[in-house]
Amino acid sequence: MTAYLIVEVETTDAELMAEYRKHTPGLIAQFGGKFIVRGGECDCLEGGWTPSRMVVIEF
């Protein structure tokens, strides 16, 4: 059965986030995951939700 992890990310420390991003692909792959969506600009079509960055991972 496939599961999806959907995350809204707001970065407050760019340097720390850059270090974190170096390690996440290997960790996710280690558990059979793969990135489906990894950042980019988000457009909200309805409502007032304004996420700064979205990530979707498939396991």
Secondary structure, DSSP 8 states (H G I E B T S, - for coil): ---EEEEE---S-HHHHHHHHHHHHHHHHHTT-EEEEE------SSSS---S-EEEEE-
